[in-house]
Each structure stands twice: as C-alpha cells, then as structure tokens.
Amino acid sequence: MTDTTMPNNFLITGPPGSGKTTTLERAVSILRERGFRAGGIYCPEIRERGIRVGFKMIDVMTGEERILAHVNLTQGPQVSRYRVNVTNVDELSQAAIGRALQEADFIVIDEIAPMELHSQGFRRAVLSALESPKPLLAVIHQRTTSGFIGEIKSRKDVKIFEVTPSNRGNLPKVLAEAVLEILEENRPL
C-alpha cells in the first residue's frame, strides 16, 4: 500500500533577508481574510537606532511578548552575539502553540532555527504542531540539514518552499491555497 497522505506541514526556507517572514505574514493575512484563525508564534527582530539587538517572541493569538534573545542578556546559551532566554522560549512557545492546537484553524511558527532549539519546550511544541491534523505554516532555517531541523525537513508530511526573487510575489498565495485545501478537507460536513 502506498502512502497517499498529503503534506499538511508547509515550511518556508531561504537565505537571510530573502523574505521568508514577509511571505509567511502575507499567507496568514490571506487565510485570515477568508475567516480562518491563526495561532502560534512570531519572532521579529528588536532594533535600536536601526541596529538589530535581539529578537522577541509574540503569541499570535494573545499578543503576549517575551524576549527570545538579546545582546544585553548575560545568561543563557549564546548564538552569534545574542544570548537566548530559554525560560521565555519554553513558556511562551508551549503556551502559544498549545493554544493554537486547541483554538486556531492553523498554526504559525516563525521560526524553527538554532536560537529557539535551545528550548526543549519549543522542540516539544513544534513536534506537537507537526503531528497535529491542523495545517502548519512555519519558517525553517535554511542551512541546517542535520539534527532536529534535518529530521523535520525529511518528514513525509512536510513540503518545503524556498523563497526566491522570482517566486516571492506569488508564494504567499501558493502557501495559502495549500493550507486552504487542508482546511476544506478537515471541515465538518
């Protein structure tokens, strides 16, 4: 018997600055316009005087914010010039993704990357989202091909979309349509 299950986990990748988060946000916007509820996490940059000094983590459904990593933190694992606040990542990712699994129509994770992976709670929440029948739209670190990220990329229920200059304009629509197909299939009659 062949496995004909359609992927319901859609991962966006590409080099830094390629527009991964913008692509994700536009796809989410299209789905919200159709009346579907998003849940999960965004991890936007924190800038001071135009210079990136860290990242925060935001719960998509509640708007709650926590520091993910910052140049001024003195404790926590170091990734590049930032230190990661693992407690914040544990607590907010588990709460936000857990809430999304219960209440949202689809799940958003921006981003599955080395900083977030210092949190075991984040890893567990990501696996729960991947195992869920709900569609997942996530940004995933491009260069990493081994470990936790490599395992996610090699899953049979995952489809990876790379953001390029030529597809950046149309990719949000393509992603939204892929999620809509899953949402329509799962909708009760």
DOVO-227058 format. One record per residue (C-alpha): residue in three letters; x, y negated, z negated. Coordinates in pm, whole numbers, plus 50000, padded with zeros to 5 digits. Layout:
BEGIN
AlaXYZ ...
***
This chain:
BEGIN
Met500005000050000 Thr501394966150093 Asp501184936049866 Thr499004910250039 Thr498644886149748 Met499074850149847 Pro501574829749650 Asn499884806249404 Asn503094790149277 Phe504344762849507 Leu507854749949439 Ile509284717849581 Thr513034715249622 Gly515564693149794 Pro518664672649722 Pro518624644549463 Gly516804614049597 Ser515014633449873 Gly511544625049741 Lys510614656849551 Thr508774639149269 Thr507074614949509 Thr505944644649722 Leu504564661549409 Glu502784629949292 Arg501154624749633 Ala499944660849646 Val498504657249294 Ser496794624949399 Ile495134642249698 Leu493864670249470 Arg492574645449210 Glu490694626749484 Arg488944659949555 Gly487854661749191 Phe490394686749054 Arg492104681948716 Ala495884683348687 Gly497724692948371 Gly501344698348282 Ile504424676048261 Tyr506294648948448 Cys509884639548360 Pro510524604648500 Glu513764585348460 Ile514304559748186 Arg516044529048329 Glu517544499448152 Arg518604469648367 Gly518384491748677 Ile520664518948537 Arg519384553948457 Val519974560848087 Gly517774591148039 Phe514574609748109 Lys511244611747932 Met508664639247937 Ile504974629947981 Asp501914651847924 Val499854647848244 Met496514651948063 Thr497074630947748 Gly499794606547850 Glu501864615447541 Glu505534607347597 Arg508724620647438 Ile512424615547511 Leu513744645347711 Ala517374633947735 His519254601547683 Val522804588047696 Asn522454574147341 Leu521454606947174 Thr524214620446950 Gln522924655946911 Gly521684682847145 Pro523134701347442 Gln524964679247690 Val524014679148058 Ser526134654848257 Arg526204622748049 Tyr522904629847872 Arg522074648747555 Val518854669047556 Asn516304666247272 Val515394703147265 Thr512734698646993 Asn510854673247206 Val511084695547512 Asp509874726047314 Glu506924708147158 Leu505684687347450 Ser506164713147724 Gln504404740447527 Ala501524717247428 Ala501104701647775 Ile501424733647978 Gly499324752747725 Arg496594726047753 Ala496834727648134 Leu496394765548127 Gln493194760847924 Glu491664729148070 Ala493174719648407 Asp492364732848753 Phe496034733848849 Ile499394729848675 Val502154704848747 Ile505774708048629 Asp508354681748722 Glu511004695748691 Ile512384730848636 Ala516064721148601 Pro519114726248379 Met518154699848118 Glu514754714948046 Leu516134750348040 His517914743947710 Ser514414747947560 Gln513154783447504 Gly509654768747461 Phe509884752847806 Arg511014785947958 Arg508084804447795 Ala505614777747908 Val506934779348267 Leu506594817248272 Ser503014814248140 Ala502224789548419 Leu503794812348681 Glu501804842448554 Ser498534823148548 Pro496004826748831 Lys495904788548840 Pro497954772349115 Leu501254757349007 Leu502954727949179 Ala506484723849048 Val509734707049138 Ile512674730749103 His516424723949101 Gln517814729949448 Arg521424740949397 Thr520864766649123 Thr520344801849259 Ser521094823348954 Gly519744827948602 Phe516234816448510 Ile515884793448813 Gly517144820449051 Glu514644845248905 Ile511794820648960 Lys512864813649319 Ser512944850849400 Arg509434858549268 Lys506974872949521 Asp504194849249402 Val506294818349482 Lys506534797849800 Ile509334772149825 Phe509014739750021 Glu512124719050088 Val511664681550121 Thr513454668350429 Pro513354634450603 Ser511274649950883 Asn508604666550663 Arg508444642050370 Gly505444623250511 Asn503274654050574 Leu504434677150293 Pro502074663450022 Lys499084672150245 Val500504707050319 Leu501004713549945 Ala497554700249854 Glu495954722750118 Ala497844753249982 Val496584745849630 Leu493044738849757 Glu492974772949926 Ile493724789749590 Leu491224767649404 Glu488474775449655 Glu489204812949629 Asn489064811849248 Arg485924790449230 Pro482974809749085 Leu480094815949325 
***
